[in-house]
């Protein structure tokens, strides 16, 4: 899931979308993505997309913070 950055709207108004495919440049690096939104399919540059964290990524961060907290207070 990504947010589509829009210079003419506040971040709370940005559209939500799902990446369908990445399109690579001549150097082999992804530069553009096709995104599905509730209004249809759009093509946007990757620099205009904001990736949203998945539930798994949030859980990893949460457990990492817990380990840091426990380690810090165990050494003090």
mmCIF file of the N, C-alpha and C atoms, coordinates in Angstrom:
data_MODEL
# 
_entry.id   MODEL 
# 
loop_
_atom_site.group_PDB 
_atom_site.id 
_atom_site.type_symbol 
_atom_site.label_atom_id 
_atom_site.label_alt_id 
_atom_site.label_comp_id 
_atom_site.label_asym_id 
_atom_site.label_entity_id 
_atom_site.label_seq_id 
_atom_site.pdbx_PDB_ins_code 
_atom_site.Cartn_x 
_atom_site.Cartn_y 
_atom_site.Cartn_z 
_atom_site.occupancy 
_atom_site.B_iso_or_equiv 
_atom_site.pdbx_formal_charge 
_atom_site.auth_seq_id 
_atom_site.auth_comp_id 
_atom_site.auth_asym_id 
_atom_site.auth_atom_id 
_atom_site.pdbx_PDB_model_num 
ATOM 1   N N  . UNK A 1 1  ? 0.839   -1.169 0.000   1.00 0.00 ? 1  UNK A N  1 
ATOM 2   C CA . UNK A 1 1  ? 0.000   0.000  0.000   1.00 0.00 ? 1  UNK A CA 1 
ATOM 3   C C  . UNK A 1 1  ? 0.887   1.235  0.000   1.00 0.00 ? 1  UNK A C  1 
ATOM 4   N N  . UNK A 1 2  ? 0.462   2.215  -0.773  1.00 0.00 ? 2  UNK A N  1 
ATOM 5   C CA . UNK A 1 2  ? 1.211   3.462  -0.880  1.00 0.00 ? 2  UNK A CA 1 
ATOM 6   C C  . UNK A 1 2  ? 0.244   4.633  -0.867  1.00 0.00 ? 2  UNK A C  1 
ATOM 7   N N  . UNK A 1 3  ? 0.778   5.792  -0.507  1.00 0.00 ? 3  UNK A N  1 
ATOM 8   C CA . UNK A 1 3  ? 0.065   7.044  -0.678  1.00 0.00 ? 3  UNK A CA 1 
ATOM 9   C C  . UNK A 1 3  ? 0.651   7.740  -1.886  1.00 0.00 ? 3  UNK A C  1 
ATOM 10  N N  . UNK A 1 4  ? -0.201  8.335  -2.722  1.00 0.00 ? 4  UNK A N  1 
ATOM 11  C CA . UNK A 1 4  ? 0.257   9.065  -3.893  1.00 0.00 ? 4  UNK A CA 1 
ATOM 12  C C  . UNK A 1 4  ? 0.403   10.534 -3.531  1.00 0.00 ? 4  UNK A C  1 
ATOM 13  N N  . UNK A 1 5  ? 1.642   11.004 -3.426  1.00 0.00 ? 5  UNK A N  1 
ATOM 14  C CA . UNK A 1 5  ? 1.911   12.389 -3.041  1.00 0.00 ? 5  UNK A CA 1 
ATOM 15  C C  . UNK A 1 5  ? 1.334   13.335 -4.077  1.00 0.00 ? 5  UNK A C  1 
ATOM 16  N N  . UNK A 1 6  ? 0.712   14.410 -3.585  1.00 0.00 ? 6  UNK A N  1 
ATOM 17  C CA . UNK A 1 6  ? 0.093   15.407 -4.459  1.00 0.00 ? 6  UNK A CA 1 
ATOM 18  C C  . UNK A 1 6  ? 0.437   16.789 -3.916  1.00 0.00 ? 6  UNK A C  1 
ATOM 19  N N  . UNK A 1 7  ? 1.121   17.600 -4.737  1.00 0.00 ? 7  UNK A N  1 
ATOM 20  C CA . UNK A 1 7  ? 1.536   18.939 -4.299  1.00 0.00 ? 7  UNK A CA 1 
ATOM 21  C C  . UNK A 1 7  ? 0.346   19.859 -4.030  1.00 0.00 ? 7  UNK A C  1 
ATOM 22  N N  . UNK A 1 8  ? -0.799  19.570 -4.618  1.00 0.00 ? 8  UNK A N  1 
ATOM 23  C CA . UNK A 1 8  ? -1.968  20.448 -4.489  1.00 0.00 ? 8  UNK A CA 1 
ATOM 24  C C  . UNK A 1 8  ? -2.945  19.998 -3.409  1.00 0.00 ? 8  UNK A C  1 
ATOM 25  N N  . UNK A 1 9  ? -2.544  19.028 -2.598  1.00 0.00 ? 9  UNK A N  1 
ATOM 26  C CA . UNK A 1 9  ? -3.415  18.543 -1.527  1.00 0.00 ? 9  UNK A CA 1 
ATOM 27  C C  . UNK A 1 9  ? -2.585  18.288 -0.274  1.00 0.00 ? 9  UNK A C  1 
ATOM 28  N N  . UNK A 1 10 ? -3.250  18.361 0.858   1.00 0.00 ? 10 UNK A N  1 
ATOM 29  C CA . UNK A 1 10 ? -2.558  18.059 2.119   1.00 0.00 ? 10 UNK A CA 1 
ATOM 30  C C  . UNK A 1 10 ? -2.327  16.556 2.196   1.00 0.00 ? 10 UNK A C  1 
ATOM 31  N N  . UNK A 1 11 ? -1.308  16.112 2.937   1.00 0.00 ? 11 UNK A N  1 
ATOM 32  C CA . UNK A 1 11 ? -1.030  14.667 3.035   1.00 0.00 ? 11 UNK A CA 1 
ATOM 33  C C  . UNK A 1 11 ? -2.217  13.841 3.517   1.00 0.00 ? 11 UNK A C  1 
ATOM 34  N N  . UNK A 1 12 ? -3.096  14.418 4.321   1.00 0.00 ? 12 UNK A N  1 
ATOM 35  C CA . UNK A 1 12 ? -4.273  13.678 4.774   1.00 0.00 ? 12 UNK A CA 1 
ATOM 36  C C  . UNK A 1 12 ? -5.270  13.427 3.640   1.00 0.00 ? 12 UNK A C  1 
ATOM 37  N N  . UNK A 1 13 ? -5.097  14.139 2.515   1.00 0.00 ? 13 UNK A N  1 
ATOM 38  C CA . UNK A 1 13 ? -5.996  13.986 1.374   1.00 0.00 ? 13 UNK A CA 1 
ATOM 39  C C  . UNK A 1 13 ? -5.391  13.166 0.239   1.00 0.00 ? 13 UNK A C  1 
ATOM 40  N N  . UNK A 1 14 ? -4.158  12.680 0.407   1.00 0.00 ? 14 UNK A N  1 
ATOM 41  C CA . UNK A 1 14 ? -3.520  11.907 -0.658  1.00 0.00 ? 14 UNK A CA 1 
ATOM 42  C C  . UNK A 1 14 ? -4.265  10.606 -0.894  1.00 0.00 ? 14 UNK A C  1 
ATOM 43  N N  . UNK A 1 15 ? -4.260  10.157 -2.150  1.00 0.00 ? 15 UNK A N  1 
ATOM 44  C CA . UNK A 1 15 ? -4.946  8.919  -2.517  1.00 0.00 ? 15 UNK A CA 1 
ATOM 45  C C  . UNK A 1 15 ? -4.155  7.699  -2.046  1.00 0.00 ? 15 UNK A C  1 
ATOM 46  N N  . UNK A 1 16 ? -4.897  6.657  -1.721  1.00 0.00 ? 16 UNK A N  1 
ATOM 47  C CA . UNK A 1 16 ? -4.330  5.389  -1.303  1.00 0.00 ? 16 UNK A CA 1 
ATOM 48  C C  . UNK A 1 16 ? -4.350  4.444  -2.494  1.00 0.00 ? 16 UNK A C  1 
ATOM 49  N N  . UNK A 1 17 ? -3.275  3.672  -2.667  1.00 0.00 ? 17 UNK A N  1 
ATOM 50  C CA . UNK A 1 17 ? -3.221  2.754  -3.790  1.00 0.00 ? 17 UNK A CA 1 
ATOM 51  C C  . UNK A 1 17 ? -2.389  1.520  -3.501  1.00 0.00 ? 17 UNK A C  1 
ATOM 52  N N  . UNK A 1 18 ? -2.466  0.589  -4.445  1.00 0.00 ? 18 UNK A N  1 
ATOM 53  C CA . UNK A 1 18 ? -1.713  -0.666 -4.374  1.00 0.00 ? 18 UNK A CA 1 
ATOM 54  C C  . UNK A 1 18 ? -0.827  -0.769 -5.606  1.00 0.00 ? 18 UNK A C  1 
ATOM 55  N N  . UNK A 1 19 ? 0.429   -1.109 -5.409  1.00 0.00 ? 19 UNK A N  1 
ATOM 56  C CA . UNK A 1 19 ? 1.374   -1.226 -6.526  1.00 0.00 ? 19 UNK A CA 1 
ATOM 57  C C  . UNK A 1 19 ? 1.043   -2.481 -7.336  1.00 0.00 ? 19 UNK A C  1 
ATOM 58  N N  . UNK A 1 20 ? 0.808   -2.290 -8.639  1.00 0.00 ? 20 UNK A N  1 
ATOM 59  C CA . UNK A 1 20 ? 0.567   -3.416 -9.538  1.00 0.00 ? 20 UNK A CA 1 
ATOM 60  C C  . UNK A 1 20 ? 1.869   -3.958 -10.096 1.00 0.00 ? 20 UNK A C  1 
ATOM 61  N N  . UNK A 1 21 ? 2.710   -3.046 -10.590 1.00 0.00 ? 21 UNK A N  1 
ATOM 62  C CA . UNK A 1 21 ? 3.999   -3.465 -11.150 1.00 0.00 ? 21 UNK A CA 1 
ATOM 63  C C  . UNK A 1 21 ? 4.971   -2.303 -11.135 1.00 0.00 ? 21 UNK A C  1 
ATOM 64  N N  . UNK A 1 22 ? 6.243   -2.646 -11.115 1.00 0.00 ? 22 UNK A N  1 
ATOM 65  C CA . UNK A 1 22 ? 7.321   -1.665 -11.190 1.00 0.00 ? 22 UNK A CA 1 
ATOM 66  C C  . UNK A 1 22 ? 7.875   -1.658 -12.604 1.00 0.00 ? 22 UNK A C  1 
ATOM 67  N N  . UNK A 1 23 ? 8.221   -0.493 -13.085 1.00 0.00 ? 23 UNK A N  1 
ATOM 68  C CA . UNK A 1 23 ? 8.776   -0.346 -14.426 1.00 0.00 ? 23 UNK A CA 1 
ATOM 69  C C  . UNK A 1 23 ? 10.211  0.153  -14.272 1.00 0.00 ? 23 UNK A C  1 
ATOM 70  N N  . UNK A 1 24 ? 11.140  -0.592 -14.856 1.00 0.00 ? 24 UNK A N  1 
ATOM 71  C CA . UNK A 1 24 ? 12.556  -0.263 -14.701 1.00 0.00 ? 24 UNK A CA 1 
ATOM 72  C C  . UNK A 1 24 ? 13.035  0.644  -15.822 1.00 0.00 ? 24 UNK A C  1 
ATOM 73  N N  . UNK A 1 25 ? 14.092  1.383  -15.523 1.00 0.00 ? 25 UNK A N  1 
ATOM 74  C CA . UNK A 1 25 ? 14.735  2.229  -16.516 1.00 0.00 ? 25 UNK A CA 1 
ATOM 75  C C  . UNK A 1 25 ? 15.789  1.438  -17.279 1.00 0.00 ? 25 UNK A C  1 
ATOM 76  N N  . UNK A 1 26 ? 16.502  2.123  -18.148 1.00 0.00 ? 26 UNK A N  1 
ATOM 77  C CA . UNK A 1 26 ? 17.531  1.458  -18.952 1.00 0.00 ? 26 UNK A CA 1 
ATOM 78  C C  . UNK A 1 26 ? 18.679  0.929  -18.104 1.00 0.00 ? 26 UNK A C  1 
ATOM 79  N N  . UNK A 1 27 ? 18.831  1.466  -16.889 1.00 0.00 ? 27 UNK A N  1 
ATOM 80  C CA . UNK A 1 27 ? 19.892  1.011  -15.988 1.00 0.00 ? 27 UNK A CA 1 
ATOM 81  C C  . UNK A 1 27 ? 19.461  -0.176 -15.123 1.00 0.00 ? 27 UNK A C  1 
ATOM 82  N N  . UNK A 1 28 ? 18.210  -0.610 -15.260 1.00 0.00 ? 28 UNK A N  1 
ATOM 83  C CA . UNK A 1 28 ? 17.728  -1.752 -14.504 1.00 0.00 ? 28 UNK A CA 1 
ATOM 84  C C  . UNK A 1 28 ? 17.102  -1.408 -13.163 1.00 0.00 ? 28 UNK A C  1 
ATOM 85  N N  . UNK A 1 29 ? 17.132  -0.146 -12.760 1.00 0.00 ? 29 UNK A N  1 
ATOM 86  C CA . UNK A 1 29 ? 16.533  0.279  -11.494 1.00 0.00 ? 29 UNK A CA 1 
ATOM 87  C C  . UNK A 1 29 ? 15.079  0.680  -11.708 1.00 0.00 ? 29 UNK A C  1 
ATOM 88  N N  . UNK A 1 30 ? 14.227  0.351  -10.752 1.00 0.00 ? 30 UNK A N  1 
ATOM 89  C CA . UNK A 1 30 ? 12.820  0.736  -10.833 1.00 0.00 ? 30 UNK A CA 1 
ATOM 90  C C  . UNK A 1 30 ? 12.707  2.248  -10.726 1.00 0.00 ? 30 UNK A C  1 
ATOM 91  N N  . UNK A 1 31 ? 11.933  2.839  -11.619 1.00 0.00 ? 31 UNK A N  1 
ATOM 92  C CA . UNK A 1 31 ? 11.756  4.301  -11.645 1.00 0.00 ? 31 UNK A CA 1 
ATOM 93  C C  . UNK A 1 31 ? 10.294  4.705  -11.533 1.00 0.00 ? 31 UNK A C  1 
ATOM 94  N N  . UNK A 1 32 ? 9.399   3.868  -12.055 1.00 0.00 ? 32 UNK A N  1 
ATOM 95  C CA . UNK A 1 32 ? 7.982   4.197  -12.173 1.00 0.00 ? 32 UNK A CA 1 
ATOM 96  C C  . UNK A 1 32 ? 7.171   2.984  -11.735 1.00 0.00 ? 32 UNK A C  1 
ATOM 97  N N  . UNK A 1 33 ? 5.953   3.231  -11.228 1.00 0.00 ? 33 UNK A N  1 
ATOM 98  C CA . UNK A 1 33 ? 5.073   2.127  -10.827 1.00 0.00 ? 33 UNK A CA 1 
ATOM 99  C C  . UNK A 1 33 ? 3.663   2.372  -11.348 1.00 0.00 ? 33 UNK A C  1 
ATOM 100 N N  . UNK A 1 34 ? 2.990   1.285  -11.688 1.00 0.00 ? 34 UNK A N  1 
ATOM 101 C CA . UNK A 1 34 ? 1.563   1.337  -11.979 1.00 0.00 ? 34 UNK A CA 1 
ATOM 102 C C  . UNK A 1 34 ? 0.844   1.081  -10.674 1.00 0.00 ? 34 UNK A C  1 
ATOM 103 N N  . UNK A 1 35 ? -0.094  1.969  -10.330 1.00 0.00 ? 35 UNK A N  1 
ATOM 104 C CA . UNK A 1 35 ? -0.786  1.932  -9.051  1.00 0.00 ? 35 UNK A CA 1 
ATOM 105 C C  . UNK A 1 35 ? -2.286  1.811  -9.301  1.00 0.00 ? 35 UNK A C  1 
ATOM 106 N N  . UNK A 1 36 ? -2.939  0.932  -8.549  1.00 0.00 ? 36 UNK A N  1 
ATOM 107 C CA . UNK A 1 36 ? -4.389  0.830  -8.600  1.00 0.00 ? 36 UNK A CA 1 
ATOM 108 C C  . UNK A 1 36 ? -4.971  1.638  -7.451  1.00 0.00 ? 36 UNK A C  1 
ATOM 109 N N  . UNK A 1 37 ? -5.896  2.549  -7.771  1.00 0.00 ? 37 UNK A N  1 
ATOM 110 C CA . UNK A 1 37 ? -6.610  3.329  -6.764  1.00 0.00 ? 37 UNK A CA 1 
ATOM 111 C C  . UNK A 1 37 ? -8.097  3.054  -6.917  1.00 0.00 ? 37 UNK A C  1 
ATOM 112 N N  . UNK A 1 38 ? -8.906  3.672  -6.077  1.00 0.00 ? 38 UNK A N  1 
ATOM 113 C CA . UNK A 1 38 ? -10.350 3.485  -6.207  1.00 0.00 ? 38 UNK A CA 1 
ATOM 114 C C  . UNK A 1 38 ? -10.899 4.170  -7.460  1.00 0.00 ? 38 UNK A C  1 
ATOM 115 N N  . UNK A 1 39 ? -10.126 5.047  -8.085  1.00 0.00 ? 39 UNK A N  1 
ATOM 116 C CA . UNK A 1 39 ? -10.543 5.735  -9.314  1.00 0.00 ? 39 UNK A CA 1 
ATOM 117 C C  . UNK A 1 39 ? -10.020 5.058  -10.571 1.00 0.00 ? 39 UNK A C  1 
ATOM 118 N N  . UNK A 1 40 ? -9.181  4.026  -10.426 1.00 0.00 ? 40 UNK A N  1 
ATOM 119 C CA . UNK A 1 40 ? -8.616  3.335  -11.583 1.00 0.00 ? 40 UNK A CA 1 
ATOM 120 C C  . UNK A 1 40 ? -7.114  3.154  -11.439 1.00 0.00 ? 40 UNK A C  1 
ATOM 121 N N  . UNK A 1 41 ? -6.445  2.917  -12.561 1.00 0.00 ? 41 UNK A N  1 
ATOM 122 C CA . UNK A 1 41 ? -5.005  2.670  -12.571 1.00 0.00 ? 41 UNK A CA 1 
ATOM 123 C C  . UNK A 1 41 ? -4.270  3.939  -13.007 1.00 0.00 ? 41 UNK A C  1 
ATOM 124 N N  . UNK A 1 42 ? -3.197  4.267  -12.282 1.00 0.00 ? 42 UNK A N  1 
ATOM 125 C CA . UNK A 1 42 ? -2.371  5.434  -12.624 1.00 0.00 ? 42 UNK A CA 1 
ATOM 126 C C  . UNK A 1 42 ? -0.906  5.014  -12.637 1.00 0.00 ? 42 UNK A C  1 
ATOM 127 N N  . UNK A 1 43 ? -0.084  5.780  -13.327 1.00 0.00 ? 43 UNK A N  1 
ATOM 128 C CA . UNK A 1 43 ? 1.358   5.544  -13.372 1.00 0.00 ? 43 UNK A CA 1 
ATOM 129 C C  . UNK A 1 43 ? 2.037   6.736  -12.706 1.00 0.00 ? 43 UNK A C  1 
ATOM 130 N N  . UNK A 1 44 ? 2.889   6.440  -11.722 1.00 0.00 ? 44 UNK A N  1 
ATOM 131 C CA . UNK A 1 44 ? 3.570   7.496  -10.967 1.00 0.00 ? 44 UNK A CA 1 
ATOM 132 C C  . UNK A 1 44 ? 5.036   7.161  -10.784 1.00 0.00 ? 44 UNK A C  1 
ATOM 133 N N  . UNK A 1 45 ? 5.840   8.215  -10.685 1.00 0.00 ? 45 UNK A N  1 
ATOM 134 C CA . UNK A 1 45 ? 7.256   8.082  -10.358 1.00 0.00 ? 45 UNK A CA 1 
ATOM 135 C C  . UNK A 1 45 ? 7.379   7.601  -8.918  1.00 0.00 ? 45 UNK A C  1 
ATOM 136 N N  . UNK A 1 46 ? 8.381   6.782  -8.637  1.00 0.00 ? 46 UNK A N  1 
ATOM 137 C CA . UNK A 1 46 ? 8.556   6.253  -7.283  1.00 0.00 ? 46 UNK A CA 1 
ATOM 138 C C  . UNK A 1 46 ? 8.820   7.347  -6.260  1.00 0.00 ? 46 UNK A C  1 
ATOM 139 N N  . UNK A 1 47 ? 9.407   8.450  -6.683  1.00 0.00 ? 47 UNK A N  1 
ATOM 140 C CA . UNK A 1 47 ? 9.686   9.533  -5.731  1.00 0.00 ? 47 UNK A CA 1 
ATOM 141 C C  . UNK A 1 47 ? 8.405   10.226 -5.283  1.00 0.00 ? 47 UNK A C  1 
ATOM 142 N N  . UNK A 1 48 ? 7.291   9.987  -5.972  1.00 0.00 ? 48 UNK A N  1 
ATOM 143 C CA . UNK A 1 48 ? 6.002   10.589 -5.614  1.00 0.00 ? 48 UNK A CA 1 
ATOM 144 C C  . UNK A 1 48 ? 5.123   9.620  -4.821  1.00 0.00 ? 48 UNK A C  1 
ATOM 145 N N  . UNK A 1 49 ? 5.698   8.476  -4.391  1.00 0.00 ? 49 UNK A N  1 
ATOM 146 C CA . UNK A 1 49 ? 4.952   7.488  -3.631  1.00 0.00 ? 49 UNK A CA 1 
ATOM 147 C C  . UNK A 1 49 ? 5.496   7.403  -2.211  1.00 0.00 ? 49 UNK A C  1 
ATOM 148 N N  . UNK A 1 50 ? 4.610   7.189  -1.264  1.00 0.00 ? 50 UNK A N  1 
ATOM 149 C CA . UNK A 1 50 ? 4.992   7.020  0.138   1.00 0.00 ? 50 UNK A CA 1 
ATOM 150 C C  . UNK A 1 50 ? 4.529   5.648  0.582   1.00 0.00 ? 50 UNK A C  1 
ATOM 151 N N  . UNK A 1 51 ? 5.474   4.739  0.819   1.00 0.00 ? 51 UNK A N  1 
ATOM 152 C CA . UNK A 1 51 ? 5.146   3.372  1.214   1.00 0.00 ? 51 UNK A CA 1 
ATOM 153 C C  . UNK A 1 51 ? 4.608   3.353  2.632   1.00 0.00 ? 51 UNK A C  1 
ATOM 154 N N  . UNK A 1 52 ? 3.515   2.638  2.818   1.00 0.00 ? 52 UNK A N  1 
ATOM 155 C CA . UNK A 1 52 ? 2.951   2.458  4.149   1.00 0.00 ? 52 UNK A CA 1 
ATOM 156 C C  . UNK A 1 52 ? 3.477   1.161  4.747   1.00 0.00 ? 52 UNK A C  1 
ATOM 157 N N  . UNK A 1 53 ? 3.768   1.144  6.038   1.00 0.00 ? 53 UNK A N  1 
ATOM 158 C CA . UNK A 1 53 ? 4.303   -0.082 6.652   1.00 0.00 ? 53 UNK A CA 1 
ATOM 159 C C  . UNK A 1 53 ? 3.239   -1.170 6.730   1.00 0.00 ? 53 UNK A C  1 
ATOM 160 N N  . UNK A 1 54 ? 3.670   -2.410 6.610   1.00 0.00 ? 54 UNK A N  1 
ATOM 161 C CA . UNK A 1 54 ? 2.765   -3.552 6.759   1.00 0.00 ? 54 UNK A CA 1 
ATOM 162 C C  . UNK A 1 54 ? 2.653   -3.908 8.241   1.00 0.00 ? 54 UNK A C  1 
ATOM 163 N N  . UNK A 1 55 ? 1.697   -4.743 8.561   1.00 0.00 ? 55 UNK A N  1 
ATOM 164 C CA . UNK A 1 55 ? 1.522   -5.179 9.955   1.00 0.00 ? 55 UNK A CA 1 
ATOM 165 C C  . UNK A 1 55 ? 2.768   -5.899 10.450  1.00 0.00 ? 55 UNK A C  1 
ATOM 166 N N  . UNK A 1 56 ? 3.394   -6.694 9.577   1.00 0.00 ? 56 UNK A N  1 
ATOM 167 C CA . UNK A 1 56 ? 4.605   -7.421 9.968   1.00 0.00 ? 56 UNK A CA 1 
ATOM 168 C C  . UNK A 1 56 ? 5.747   -6.464 10.271  1.00 0.00 ? 56 UNK A C  1 
ATOM 169 N N  . UNK A 1 57 ? 5.898   -5.419 9.457   1.00 0.00 ? 57 UNK A N  1 
ATOM 170 C CA . UNK A 1 57 ? 6.960   -4.443 9.703   1.00 0.00 ? 57 UNK A CA 1 
ATOM 171 C C  . UNK A 1 57 ? 6.736   -3.709 11.016  1.00 0.00 ? 57 UNK A C  1 
ATOM 172 N N  . UNK A 1 58 ? 5.492   -3.387 11.323  1.00 0.00 ? 58 UNK A N  1 
ATOM 173 C CA . UNK A 1 58 ? 5.194   -2.714 12.583  1.00 0.00 ? 58 UNK A CA 1 
ATOM 174 C C  . UNK A 1 58 ? 5.480   -3.624 13.773  1.00 0.00 ? 58 UNK A C  1 
ATOM 175 N N  . UNK A 1 59 ? 5.181   -4.903 13.641  1.00 0.00 ? 59 UNK A N  1 
ATOM 176 C CA . UNK A 1 59 ? 5.431   -5.850 14.729  1.00 0.00 ? 59 UNK A CA 1 
ATOM 177 C C  . UNK A 1 59 ? 6.931   -6.006 14.972  1.00 0.00 ? 59 UNK A C  1 
ATOM 178 N N  . UNK A 1 60 ? 7.730   -6.033 13.898  1.00 0.00 ? 60 UNK A N  1 
ATOM 179 C CA . UNK A 1 60 ? 9.188   -6.132 14.041  1.00 0.00 ? 60 UNK A CA 1 
ATOM 180 C C  . UNK A 1 60 ? 9.721   -4.904 14.758  1.00 0.00 ? 60 UNK A C  1 
ATOM 181 N N  . UNK A 1 61 ? 9.244   -3.714 14.385  1.00 0.00 ? 61 UNK A N  1 
ATOM 182 C CA . UNK A 1 61 ? 9.684   -2.491 15.054  1.00 0.00 ? 61 UNK A CA 1 
ATOM 183 C C  . UNK A 1 61 ? 9.312   -2.532 16.529  1.00 0.00 ? 61 UNK A C  1 
ATOM 184 N N  . UNK A 1 62 ? 8.093   -2.964 16.806  1.00 0.00 ? 62 UNK A N  1 
ATOM 185 C CA . UNK A 1 62 ? 7.617   -3.024 18.181  1.00 0.00 ? 62 UNK A CA 1 
ATOM 186 C C  . UNK A 1 62 ? 8.490   -3.946 19.029  1.00 0.00 ? 62 UNK A C  1 
ATOM 187 N N  . UNK A 1 63 ? 8.820   -5.121 18.488  1.00 0.00 ? 63 UNK A N  1 
ATOM 188 C CA . UNK A 1 63 ? 9.655   -6.052 19.243  1.00 0.00 ? 63 UNK A CA 1 
ATOM 189 C C  . UNK A 1 63 ? 11.086  -5.526 19.370  1.00 0.00 ? 63 UNK A C  1 
ATOM 190 N N  . UNK A 1 64 ? 11.572  -4.815 18.350  1.00 0.00 ? 64 UNK A N  1 
ATOM 191 C CA . UNK A 1 64 ? 12.917  -4.235 18.420  1.00 0.00 ? 64 UNK A CA 1 
ATOM 192 C C  . UNK A 1 64 ? 12.994  -3.183 19.514  1.00 0.00 ? 64 UNK A C  1 
ATOM 193 N N  . UNK A 1 65 ? 11.967  -2.333 19.614  1.00 0.00 ? 65 UNK A N  1 
ATOM 194 C CA . UNK A 1 65 ? 11.945  -1.314 20.655  1.00 0.00 ? 65 UNK A CA 1 
ATOM 195 C C  . UNK A 1 65 ? 11.893  -1.959 22.028  1.00 0.00 ? 65 UNK A C  1 
ATOM 196 N N  . UNK A 1 66 ? 11.138  -3.055 22.143  1.00 0.00 ? 66 UNK A N  1 
ATOM 197 C CA . UNK A 1 66 ? 11.036  -3.753 23.416  1.00 0.00 ? 66 UNK A CA 1 
ATOM 198 C C  . UNK A 1 66 ? 12.407  -4.293 23.830  1.00 0.00 ? 66 UNK A C  1 
ATOM 199 N N  . UNK A 1 67 ? 13.152  -4.868 22.880  1.00 0.00 ? 67 UNK A N  1 
ATOM 200 C CA . UNK A 1 67 ? 14.488  -5.404 23.180  1.00 0.00 ? 67 UNK A CA 1 
ATOM 201 C C  . UNK A 1 67 ? 15.440  -4.285 23.588  1.00 0.00 ? 67 UNK A C  1 
ATOM 202 N N  . UNK A 1 68 ? 15.375  -3.167 22.910  1.00 0.00 ? 68 UNK A N  1 
ATOM 203 C CA . UNK A 1 68 ? 16.232  -2.027 23.250  1.00 0.00 ? 68 UNK A CA 1 
ATOM 204 C C  . UNK A 1 68 ? 15.909  -1.537 24.658  1.00 0.00 ? 68 UNK A C  1 
ATOM 205 N N  . UNK A 1 69 ? 14.621  -1.429 24.972  1.00 0.00 ? 69 UNK A N  1 
ATOM 206 C CA . UNK A 1 69 ? 14.179  -0.983 26.286  1.00 0.00 ? 69 UNK A CA 1 
ATOM 207 C C  . UNK A 1 69 ? 14.675  -1.919 27.378  1.00 0.00 ? 69 UNK A C  1 
ATOM 208 N N  . UNK A 1 70 ? 14.510  -3.220 27.162  1.00 0.00 ? 70 UNK A N  1 
ATOM 209 C CA . UNK A 1 70 ? 14.940  -4.213 28.158  1.00 0.00 ? 70 UNK A CA 1 
ATOM 210 C C  . UNK A 1 70 ? 16.461  -4.172 28.314  1.00 0.00 ? 70 UNK A C  1 
ATOM 211 N N  . UNK A 1 71 ? 17.195  -4.096 27.221  1.00 0.00 ? 71 UNK A N  1 
ATOM 212 C CA . UNK A 1 71 ? 18.659  -4.061 27.260  1.00 0.00 ? 71 UNK A CA 1 
ATOM 213 C C  . UNK A 1 71 ? 19.130  -2.804 27.995  1.00 0.00 ? 71 UNK A C  1 
ATOM 214 N N  . UNK A 1 72 ? 18.517  -1.655 27.716  1.00 0.00 ? 72 UNK A N  1 
ATOM 215 C CA . UNK A 1 72 ? 18.920  -0.402 28.338  1.00 0.00 ? 72 UNK A CA 1 
ATOM 216 C C  . UNK A 1 72 ? 18.738  -0.470 29.859  1.00 0.00 ? 72 UNK A C  1 
ATOM 217 N N  . UNK A 1 73 ? 17.566  -0.892 30.295  1.00 0.00 ? 73 UNK A N  1 
ATOM 218 C CA . UNK A 1 73 ? 17.287  -0.899 31.720  1.00 0.00 ? 73 UNK A CA 1 
ATOM 219 C C  . UNK A 1 73 ? 17.984  -2.053 32.437  1.00 0.00 ? 73 UNK A C  1 
ATOM 220 N N  . UNK A 1 74 ? 18.360  -3.090 31.737  1.00 0.00 ? 74 UNK A N  1 
ATOM 221 C CA . UNK A 1 74 ? 19.106  -4.188 32.364  1.00 0.00 ? 74 UNK A CA 1 
ATOM 222 C C  . UNK A 1 74 ? 20.545  -3.781 32.646  1.00 0.00 ? 74 UNK A C  1 
ATOM 223 N N  . UNK A 1 75 ? 21.069  -2.819 31.877  1.00 0.00 ? 75 UNK A N  1 
ATOM 224 C CA . UNK A 1 75 ? 22.462  -2.400 32.045  1.00 0.00 ? 75 UNK A CA 1 
ATOM 225 C C  . UNK A 1 75 ? 22.604  -1.198 32.964  1.00 0.00 ? 75 UNK A C  1 
ATOM 226 N N  . UNK A 1 76 ? 21.494  -0.550 33.320  1.00 0.00 ? 76 UNK A N  1 
ATOM 227 C CA . UNK A 1 76 ? 21.594  0.643  34.187  1.00 0.00 ? 76 UNK A CA 1 
ATOM 228 C C  . UNK A 1 76 ? 21.311  0.329  35.616  1.00 0.00 ? 76 UNK A C  1 
# 
